[in-house]
Amino acid sequence: MFRKILIAVIVLSSVLVFSTQFKRTVEDKIVIEPGGNAVITRTEYVPSSDLAKVYIKHSEALSDREVREEVFSNFYDEISKGYFFLYASVPNFGDRDIDISVDKSGNYKSVITMKVSGLIKQSKEFPGSYEFSSKNFSEEKIMLKYFEDLIDGKAFETAFLGSSKNSLVTTKTTIIVLPEGSEIFELLSPHGDKPLKDWSIDLGGGTKFKASLTYDKNTVTIKEETTTGGGSPSNLVKSDNEDLMEKLRDYAAFTVVFKSLKTRSLTEPKPYDFKEDYSGSWSFYVSHTFSNEFSYQTLTVEPGLTVSLTFGASLLWEHEWKKVSWWKYKYVLKKFQTTVSLSPSLTPFIEVSSGATITKNWTKNITTKTKWITFWVSCVPVTLVMEVKFDANAEAGISGVIGFNASTTLSANTMLTVTYQNGWSKSVSYSANYSGLQFDANAKVNAWAKGSIPLTLSAYVYYIAGPFVQFVPWLKGETIASAGSTTQVGYKVTAGFDVNGGVHMAGWLKDLCDGIPDVSYTFWNKSWTIANSTITF
C-alpha cells in the first residue's frame, strides 16, 4: 500500500513539475461622451514568466529604430481590429499613446489610450432613447472574420503553450461609462435571442470561456475569464460544430438601451478594412565563412564552407465556413501551408593530410545564426525565430602518406512547400549548378575524403512550431594510385546537395491538421562528377 501511495505521489509531483499556468490581466475602461465619441484606456499586466518575456520582446521591437514602424503598424492593426469586432468602430492611437513598463522582477505592464467614434446610436425599438452594443455584427462576413480572428489567436497561444499540460488564464474586466446623466432601462440581445447576463463555453482541451455582466444607471461591467488549454479543442474539431460557433457569436454580446439628458449630434463609427486569411512571410540573410579541422593520429581533415544565402519562410492558413442556416455556420480549417525558399551561393572545400593508412569519420556543430522576429496576432504577441545552424561532417579513408585539397562553387535556387488540405503534400521546385574547381595532391596513394556542411534552417513560432529544412552541400575528393605515370595520380571530385525537411506542428494547428506533430520529406538530391582526371605532383 505504501508503495502505491509513493508511486502516486511521484506521478503527481511529475505532473506538477512539468505543467505551467500562465496568467494575464486586461482592463478596459471606456468613457463615452454624449455624441458617441469615447476614450478607451486599455491596461494589460503579465506577471514575470516566459509569457512576459514574449511581451517584453515585442515592446523592445516597438522601440527598435530599424523595425518599429512595421511592428507598430501590425500591432495597431491587430488591436484596432479586436475593438472593431466588439464595438463596430476602429479606435485611433499612436506610438506615443502606449506606455510600457517592466519592473525589476520582470513583470510587464502596458497602458494604451485610444480615441474612438460612433459608439452609440439612436434606438429604433425605443424612440427617443440610445443604444450601446457589443458584438452587434452588422453582417455575416464580420461575424465570420471575428471567428477567424479568435481561432488565429488561439492557434498561436496554444503553440506557445506547447503541451496539453500547460494553460493560459486571461482575466479581463471591461467598464463602460455611458454619458453623464444616462440611465439604462433595457438589456437586449444583438442577435434577437433572450438577453443573457452570464455566458460559458467549452471548446475542449482545457479551453473555456466564461463571462458575466452587471449594470447600474450609466455603467456596464463585464468580467471575463478565458482559459486557453494546450489540449485538442475537441468540440471545435467536430464536424457538427455549428452550435458551438453560435455560442461564440453570442458570448458576451449585448445591447443596453438608455435615456440621456445630454444629447448632441451622433458621430459615425470608423470601419475596418479586412484582409484575407492569415499569412505571414519573413526573410533572413546570412553570409559566413567557416571551417573545422578534425584530427586523428596522423590524419587531418578540414572541411569548410563560404556561404551567402537568403532564407525565406512563410505561413498561411485558410478558414472555410459552411452555411447551415441564417447566421449559422460550420467551421473547418480549409488549408495550412508553409513555404521555405533558399537562394544560396556556396564554396565548399576540403583539405586532407595523412601520414599513415587510416579510416575515420567525425561530426561537430560549428555555429548558429539567429534572427528574432516579433509581431501581434489577435490579442497575443508572437515571436518567430529564424535560425541557421551550421554543422561539419567529415569522413576519410587513406592508404598511405598523402596530402590533397579540393574546392568548387555550388549554387541553388529552391522553393519547398508543405501543405495540409484534406491530407499532407509537398511541392518542390529547384535549380542547382556548379562552377570552377581547384584540386591538388602530392603523392601516388589511394585516398578519399568527403566533407559536408549541413545547414539546418528553421522558422519556429515560439521556438516550437514551424518549417525546417536541412540543406546539405557536400564535396568528395578521391585519389587513385593506379592511374597516371609514376609522378602522377588519378583524381575524382564529386559534389552535390541533399535537401530534407518538413514541419513541426503544435497547438490548434496540429489538432486541425489530423493531429500530426511532425511531417517530414526528402525534398530533392543532386550530384555532379566535377572532375575525373590525373594530376602531376
C-alpha positions in Angstrom: 0.0 0.0 0.0 2.8 2.4 0.9 4.5 1.6 -2.4 1.3 2.5 -4.3 1.0 5.8 -2.4 4.6 6.6 -3.1 4.2 6.0 -6.8 1.1 8.1 -6.9 3.0 11.0 -5.1 5.8 10.7 -7.6 3.5 10.8 -10.6 1.5 13.7 -9.2 4.8 15.6 -8.5 5.9 15.0 -12.1 2.7 16.5 -13.4 3.0 19.5 -11.2 6.6 20.0 -12.1 6.1 19.8 -15.8 2.9 21.8 -16.1 2.7 25.6 -16.1 -0.2 28.0 -15.8 0.5 31.4 -17.3 -1.6 34.5 -16.3 -2.6 37.7 -18.0 -4.9 40.5 -16.8 -6.6 43.1 -19.1 -8.7 46.0 -18.1 -10.6 48.2 -20.5 -12.3 51.4 -19.3 -14.5 53.1 -21.9 -15.8 56.6 -21.2 -18.4 57.7 -23.7 -19.3 61.3 -24.5 -22.9 62.3 -25.4 -22.2 62.3 -29.2 -20.7 58.8 -29.2 -17.0 59.6 -29.1 -15.1 57.8 -26.4 -11.8 57.3 -24.8 -10.6 53.7 -24.2 -7.9 53.0 -21.7 -6.5 49.5 -22.1 -4.3 48.2 -19.3 -2.6 44.9 -19.6 -0.5 43.2 -17.0 1.6 40.0 -17.4 3.4 38.7 -14.3 7.0 37.6 -14.7 7.1 34.4 -16.8 8.1 33.1 -20.2 4.9 34.7 -21.5 6.0 38.1 -20.1 9.3 37.6 -21.9 7.4 37.4 -25.2 5.6 40.7 -24.4 8.9 42.3 -23.4 10.5 41.1 -26.7 7.6 42.8 -28.6 8.0 46.0 -26.6 11.7 46.1 -27.4 10.8 45.8 -31.1 8.4 48.7 -30.8 11.4 50.8 -29.7 13.9 49.5 -32.3 14.5 52.1 -35.0 15.0 49.5 -37.7 11.7 47.7 -37.3 9.5 49.8 -35.1 7.4 51.3 -37.9 6.5 47.8 -39.2 6.0 46.4 -35.7 3.7 49.3 -34.7 1.7 49.1 -37.9 1.0 45.4 -37.3 0.3 46.0 -33.6 -2.2 48.8 -34.3 -3.9 46.8 -36.9 -4.5 43.8 -34.7 -5.5 45.8 -31.6 -7.9 48.0 -33.5 -9.4 45.0 -35.3 -10.3 43.5 -31.9 -12.1 46.6 -30.8 -13.9 46.8 -34.2 -15.3 43.3 -33.6 -16.6 44.4 -30.2 -17.9 47.9 -30.9 -18.1 48.2 -34.7 -15.7 51.1 -34.8 -11.9 51.3 -35.2 -10.1 53.3 -32.5 -7.1 55.6 -33.2 -3.9 55.7 -31.3 -0.2 56.3 -32.0 3.1 55.0 -30.6 3.1 57.9 -28.1 -0.2 56.7 -26.7 1.4 53.5 -25.5 3.1 53.4 -22.1 5.0 50.2 -21.4 6.9 49.4 -18.2 8.8 46.4 -17.0 9.9 46.2 -13.3 13.0 44.6 -11.8 11.1 41.4 -11.3 10.2 41.1 -15.0 6.5 42.0 -14.6 5.2 43.6 -17.8 2.6 46.3 -17.9 1.2 48.4 -20.8 -1.3 51.2 -20.9 -2.8 52.3 -24.3 -5.0 55.3 -24.6 -7.3 55.3 -27.6 -10.0 57.5 -29.1 -12.9 56.1 -31.0 -16.1 57.5 -32.6 -19.6 56.3 -33.2 -20.2 54.0 -30.1 -23.8 55.0 -29.5 -26.7 55.2 -31.9 -30.4 56.0 -31.6 -32.7 53.2 -30.7 -35.2 52.0 -33.3 -37.1 49.9 -30.8 -37.3 52.6 -28.2 -37.6 56.0 -30.0 -36.0 58.9 -28.2 -33.5 56.6 -26.5 -30.0 55.4 -27.3 -28.2 52.1 -27.6 -24.7 50.8 -26.9 -23.8 47.4 -28.2 -21.0 44.8 -28.0 -20.6 42.2 -30.8 -23.6 43.5 -32.8 -22.3 42.4 -36.1 -23.8 44.3 -39.0 -23.3 41.5 -41.5 -22.4 37.8 -41.5 -19.0 38.4 -43.1 -17.9 40.4 -40.0 -19.1 37.6 -37.7 -17.0 35.1 -39.6 -14.0 37.3 -39.5 -14.4 37.5 -35.7 -14.4 33.7 -35.5 -11.3 33.6 -37.6 -9.5 36.2 -35.5 -10.3 34.2 -32.4 -9.1 30.9 -33.9 -5.9 32.6 -35.2 -5.2 33.9 -31.7 -5.7 30.6 -30.1 -3.6 28.9 -32.7 -0.6 31.0 -31.6 -1.5 30.8 -27.9 -1.6 27.0 -27.9 1.6 26.9 -30.0 3.2 28.9 -27.2 1.9 26.5 -24.5 3.5 23.6 -26.4 1.9 21.0 -24.2 -1.6 19.9 -23.1 -0.4 20.2 -19.5 0.1 24.0 -19.8 -2.6 26.7 -19.8 -3.0 30.4 -20.0 -5.6 32.2 -17.9 -6.7 35.6 -19.1 -8.8 37.7 -16.7 -10.5 40.7 -18.4 -12.7 43.4 -16.9 -14.4 45.9 -19.1 -16.1 49.0 -17.6 -18.3 51.1 -19.9 -19.3 54.5 -18.6 -22.2 56.0 -20.6 -22.6 59.8 -20.9 -23.1 61.6 -17.7 -26.8 61.6 -16.5 -27.7 58.5 -18.6 -29.8 55.7 -17.2 -30.0 52.2 -18.5 -33.5 50.8 -18.7 -33.3 47.8 -21.0 -31.0 44.9 -21.9 -31.3 43.3 -25.3 -29.5 40.6 -27.3 -28.0 41.9 -30.6 -29.0 38.6 -32.3 -32.7 38.5 -31.4 -32.5 35.9 -28.6 -33.3 36.2 -25.0 -30.7 38.6 -23.4 -28.2 37.0 -21.1 -26.0 38.2 -18.3 -23.9 35.1 -17.9 -22.1 33.0 -20.6 -19.9 29.9 -20.6 -18.4 27.9 -23.5 -16.2 24.8 -23.5 -14.1 24.3 -26.7 -12.4 21.2 -25.3 -8.8 20.5 -24.5 -9.0 22.9 -21.5 -10.0 26.0 -23.5 -13.0 27.6 -21.8 -14.8 31.0 -21.8 -16.9 32.4 -19.1 -18.3 36.0 -18.6 -20.9 37.9 -16.5 -22.5 41.3 -17.0 -23.8 43.8 -14.5 -25.1 47.3 -14.9 -26.2 50.2 -12.7 -27.6 53.5 -14.0 -24.9 54.6 -16.6 -22.2 51.9 -16.0 -21.8 48.4 -17.6 -19.3 46.0 -16.2 -18.3 42.7 -17.9 -16.0 40.3 -16.2 -14.4 37.5 -18.2 -12.1 34.6 -17.6 -10.7 32.8 -20.6 -8.6 29.7 -20.1 -6.6 28.6 -23.1 -5.6 24.9 -22.7 -2.9 23.2 -24.5 -5.0 20.2 -25.4 -7.0 19.5 -28.6 -10.2 21.7 -29.0 -12.3 18.5 -29.3 -15.6 20.4 -29.6 -14.3 22.7 -32.3 -12.9 19.9 -34.5 -16.2 18.1 -34.5 -17.9 18.1 -37.9 -21.2 19.4 -36.3 -19.7 22.4 -34.6 -22.4 24.9 -35.8 -24.0 25.2 -32.3 -20.6 25.9 -30.8 -20.0 28.7 -33.3 -23.4 30.1 -32.4 -22.4 30.2 -28.8 -19.2 32.0 -29.7 -21.2 34.6 -31.6 -23.5 35.2 -28.6 -20.7 35.1 -26.0 -20.6 38.5 -24.1 -22.8 40.0 -26.8 -25.4 42.6 -25.5 -27.1 45.9 -26.2 -28.1 48.3 -23.4 -30.8 50.9 -24.1 -30.6 54.1 -22.1 -32.0 57.6 -21.8 -29.7 60.5 -21.7 -30.4 64.1 -20.7 -27.4 65.4 -22.5 -27.6 65.0 -26.3 -25.7 66.1 -29.3 -25.2 65.1 -32.9 -24.0 61.5 -33.0 -20.6 60.7 -34.6 -20.1 58.0 -37.2 -18.2 54.8 -36.5 -14.9 54.1 -38.3 -14.9 50.9 -40.5 -12.2 48.3 -40.6 -10.6 47.1 -43.9 -10.4 43.4 -43.6 -7.6 41.3 -45.0 -8.0 37.7 -46.2 -6.9 34.6 -44.3 -3.9 34.6 -42.0 -0.5 34.8 -43.7 3.0 36.0 -42.8 6.3 35.9 -44.5 9.8 36.7 -43.3 13.4 36.6 -44.5 16.9 36.2 -43.1 20.2 36.9 -44.9 23.4 35.1 -43.8 26.9 35.5 -45.1 29.7 33.5 -43.4 32.9 31.6 -43.9 34.0 28.9 -41.6 35.9 25.6 -41.3 36.7 22.9 -38.8 39.8 20.8 -38.5 39.3 17.1 -37.5 42.3 15.2 -36.4 43.0 11.6 -35.5 46.5 10.2 -35.1 48.4 11.3 -38.3 45.2 12.1 -40.2 43.8 15.6 -40.5 40.7 16.5 -42.5 39.4 20.1 -42.7 36.0 20.7 -44.4 34.9 24.3 -44.8 32.4 26.5 -46.5 31.9 30.0 -47.7 28.2 30.7 -47.8 25.9 33.5 -48.8 22.2 32.8 -48.6 18.8 34.4 -48.3 16.4 32.2 -46.3 12.7 33.0 -46.6 9.8 31.4 -44.8 6.0 31.9 -44.8 3.0 30.5 -43.0 -0.6 30.6 -44.3 -3.8 29.1 -43.4 -7.3 29.4 -44.8 -10.6 29.0 -43.0 -13.8 27.5 -44.5 -17.3 28.2 -43.5 -20.3 26.0 -44.4 -23.6 27.8 -44.0 -26.3 25.8 -42.1 -28.9 28.5 -41.9 -29.3 32.2 -41.3 -26.3 33.4 -39.3 -25.4 29.8 -38.5 -22.2 28.2 -39.9 -20.0 25.1 -39.5 -16.2 25.6 -39.4 -13.3 23.7 -40.9 -9.7 24.5 -41.5 -9.5 24.5 -45.3 -5.8 24.7 -45.8 -2.5 25.1 -43.9 0.7 25.9 -45.9 4.3 26.7 -45.2 7.0 27.6 -47.7 10.7 27.8 -47.4 12.8 29.5 -50.1 16.6 29.4 -50.4 19.0 31.1 -52.8 22.5 30.0 -51.5 25.8 30.5 -53.1 28.4 28.2 -51.6 32.1 27.4 -51.9 32.7 24.1 -50.1 36.4 23.0 -49.7 38.2 20.1 -48.1 41.9 19.7 -47.1 43.4 16.4 -46.2 46.8 15.4 -44.7 47.7 11.9 -43.6 50.9 10.1 -42.5 49.6 6.6 -42.4 46.8 4.2 -43.5 43.7 5.1 -41.6 39.9 5.5 -41.9 37.8 7.8 -39.7 34.7 9.9 -39.6 33.6 12.9 -37.5 30.7 15.3 -36.9 30.5 18.6 -35.0 28.3 21.6 -34.5 30.1 24.8 -35.6 27.8 27.8 -35.1 24.3 29.1 -35.2 23.0 32.3 -36.7 19.6 33.6 -35.3 17.1 36.3 -36.2 14.2 37.1 -33.8 11.0 38.5 -35.3 8.1 39.6 -33.2 4.5 40.5 -34.3 1.0 40.6 -33.0 -1.9 38.3 -33.9 -5.4 38.9 -32.5 -4.7 39.5 -28.8 -1.3 37.9 -28.4 2.3 38.8 -29.1 4.2 36.2 -31.2 7.9 35.6 -31.6 9.2 33.8 -34.6 12.8 32.6 -34.5 14.6 32.2 -37.8 17.7 30.1 -37.3 20.5 28.7 -39.5 22.6 26.1 -37.7 25.9 25.0 -39.2 27.4 21.6 -38.6 30.5 20.0 -40.1 30.8 16.3 -41.1 33.9 14.6 -42.4 34.9 11.1 -43.3 38.1 9.8 -44.9 39.9 6.6 -45.9 43.7 6.9 -46.6 46.1 4.2 -47.8 49.4 5.9 -47.1 51.1 9.3 -46.8 49.4 12.0 -48.8 48.0 15.5 -48.8 45.3 16.8 -51.1 42.7 19.5 -51.3 39.7 20.3 -53.4 37.2 23.2 -53.7 34.4 24.2 -56.0 31.4 26.7 -56.1 27.8 25.5 -55.9 24.6 27.5 -56.2 21.0 26.7 -55.9 17.6 28.3 -56.0 14.8 26.3 -54.4 11.3 26.7 -53.1 9.9 24.0 -50.8 6.2 24.0 -49.8 4.4 21.7 -47.4 0.6 21.8 -47.5 -2.3 20.3 -45.5 -5.6 20.2 -47.4 -7.5 17.0 -46.7 -4.1 15.4 -46.1 -0.4 16.3 -46.4 1.5 17.0 -49.6 4.7 18.7 -50.8 5.7 20.8 -53.8 9.3 21.3 -54.8 11.0 23.5 -57.3 14.7 23.9 -57.7 17.7 24.6 -59.9 21.3 23.8 -59.0 24.7 24.4 -60.6 28.4 24.2 -60.0 31.3 26.2 -61.4 35.1 26.1 -61.1 37.4 23.5 -59.5 40.6 23.6 -57.6 42.4 20.3 -56.8 45.9 19.4 -55.7 47.6 16.2 -54.5 51.2 15.4 -53.6 51.5 11.5 -53.6 50.5 8.4 -55.6 48.3 6.9 -52.9 44.7 5.7 -52.9 42.7 8.1 -50.7 39.3 9.6 -50.4 37.7 12.2 -48.2 34.2 13.6 -48.0 33.2 16.8 -46.2 29.7 18.2 -45.8 28.4 21.2 -44.0 24.7 20.6 -43.1 22.8 23.8 -42.8 19.6 23.3 -40.7 17.3 26.2 -41.4 14.1 26.7 -39.3 11.4 29.3 -38.7 9.8 28.3 -35.4 7.0 30.2 -33.7 8.0 30.4 -30.0 10.9 28.1 -30.8 8.4 25.3 -31.1 6.4 25.0 -34.3 7.1 25.8 -37.9 9.0 24.7 -41.1 12.5 23.3 -41.1 15.0 22.3 -43.8 18.3 20.5 -43.7 20.3 21.7 -46.7 23.5 19.7 -47.1 26.1 20.7 -49.6 28.9 18.1 -49.8 32.2 17.7 -51.6 34.2 14.5 -52.1 37.8 14.1 -53.3 39.5 10.9 -54.3 43.0 10.0 -55.5 43.6 6.8 -57.5 47.1 5.3 -57.3 46.6 3.0 -60.4 46.1 6.0 -62.7 48.8 8.0 -64.5 52.6 7.7 -64.5 55.0 7.4 -61.5 54.7 11.2 -60.9 51.0 11.3 -61.5 48.0 10.3 -59.5 44.4 10.0 -60.7 41.8 12.1 -59.0 38.0 12.4 -59.0 35.9 15.1 -57.5 32.2 14.9 -56.9 29.8 17.3 -55.2 26.1 17.9 -54.6 23.2 18.7 -52.4 20.9 16.7 -50.2 17.7 18.5 -49.1 15.3 17.2 -46.4 12.8 18.9 -44.2 9.2 19.4 -43.1 7.1 21.0 -40.4 6.9 20.7 -36.6 3.3 21.2 -35.6 1.9 22.3 -32.3 -1.3 23.7 -30.7 -4.6 24.1 -32.5 -3.0 24.0 -36.0 -1.7 20.5 -35.2 -5.1 19.4 -33.9 -6.9 20.8 -37.0 -4.4 19.1 -39.3 -5.0 15.4 -38.4 -3.2 15.9 -35.0 0.2 15.0 -36.6 3.1 16.6 -34.6 5.7 16.3 -37.3 5.7 16.0 -41.1 9.0 15.3 -43.0 10.1 14.7 -46.5 13.2 14.2 -48.7 12.7 17.1 -51.0 15.5 16.7 -53.5 19.0 15.4 -54.2 21.5 16.5 -56.8 25.1 15.4 -57.5 27.8 16.0 -60.1 31.1 14.5 -61.1 33.1 17.7 -61.5 36.4 16.1 -62.5 37.8 12.7 -63.3 41.5 13.1 -64.5 45.1 12.9 -63.4 47.4 15.4 -61.7 51.2 15.6 -61.7 53.0 16.1 -58.4 
